[in-house]
């Protein structure tokens, strides 16, 4: 998220909060990786929260048109296209969805395992 620091997104009423959510999500992903070995349930919960926190920023970077349609307001930058190809944001969306899927699958497996014994 540091690549966006210092840009006009930081000062925006909506985009500033998106960057803060992205930073918080990144810290939770790091925490999740650190806790994975010793506290897998906490790690999975952290990964779910992190995925949900970073998703709005990535979606804004890839689909600013629909994002602006949902979150009305005064935007400083003119909209050139409804969808923009941003390789890092698309990679971030895929990574967040993968972490979310793996974490939910872990919770499902643990619940199923607990009930079967």
N, C-alpha and C positions, 0 to 999 in steps of 0.2 A: 504494500500500500504506500510505501515511501516514495514511489515514482510519482504519485499524485500530490504529494505534499509540495506546497509552494505554488500550486496551480490555482486557478480561479474557483475550482471546486471546493476548496477548503472554506472559503468565506460564504458559501451559499447557504440559504436557510434550510434547504432540504439536503443538498449534496454534502454540506459540512457534517451533518448527522450521519449520512451514509458512510463517509470516511471514518468517523468515530466508531460506527458499528463494525466496519471492516477491520479496523485495528483491534478491536476487542475480540472479534472472531479469530483473527490470526493468533492472538495470544492464547485463546482457548484451544486452538489446534495444536499449538506447541505444548500446552499443558496436557492435552490428550495424549500426545506422543510420549511425553515423559512418564505418564501414569499407566500406560498400556500394560506394562509387564506386571506391576504390583497391584493395581486397582482397576481391573478391566471394566467394571460397571461404571465407575466414575469417569473413566476414560471415554467410554461409549456415550455417556450423557454429555460430557464436555464436547465431543465431536458433533453430536446432534445440535447442541446450542451454537457451536461455531458455524456449522453449515447454514443454520437459519440466519445468523448474524451477517455473514459475508454475502449471501445470495442477493439481497437488494442492490448492493453496489455493482456486482457483476452484471445483473440484469439491466441496470441503468446504463452501463457501459456498452452493452450489446444492443439493447432495445430502448433507446432514449425516447422514441416517439410514443409507444404505448405507456412507458413509465410516466411521461409528462401528461398523458391523457388521464391516468389514474390520479396522479398527484398534481392537481391544478395549482397554478401560481404564476408569479412573474419570474421568468427565466432570463438571465443576463445574456446567454449565448443563443444565437439563432439556430433553430433546428434545420439541419441540412438533409437528413435522411432519418426515416423511422427506425431502421436497423443498420448497425455498423459492425463490420467484421473486425473484432479485436481478439487476436490469437490468445493473449494472456487471459483475457476475461472469459473466453470460451473454455480455455483450459481450467480456469478457476471454477467455472460452473460444473464442468465434468468432475473435477476433484471433490467439490462440495457434495455433489450428488452421490459420488462413490462412497465418501465417508458417511453420509447420511444412510445410504443403503446398507453398508456394512454394520453400522451401529444398530440400526433397527433390527437387522437380521440377528445380531448378537443377542439383543434383548429377547427376541422371539425364541431363539434357541435356548437361552437360559430359562425362560418361562416354561417351555416345553420340557426341558430336562428336569426342572424342579417338580413338575406335576407327575412325571412318569415314574418317580421313585417312591 
